[in-house]
């Protein structure tokens, strides 16, 4: 799905973003709800997983494996179907607070959908 791109939630929205979807379990500080078109929090990384990664208890490959395994849960599958449907209709921008897409679940999800 070439219609999917990623951005940091703190970057300003642009007309080319299309539908802006937040992929975080918790709402980011300082962001108004009007800055996103949807919030698919079940596609965000689970909080214990994030904490383990930030504490250095998990390697990046292990984080990725666990994140992708979590997407098999029914609630995540439902939101994944919703995301795919939105992408079929037009461009979708996946949003998260992580500064580096290479070490963020939004990058993993983008690759999964590609």
Protein Blocks (a to p, Z undefined) as FASTA:
>chain_A
ZZbccddfkbccdfklmpadddbfbdcehiafklpcbdcfklpccfklmmmmmnopacfk
lmmmmmmmmmmpmklmmmmmmmmmmmmnoccddddfbfblklcfklmmmmmmZZ
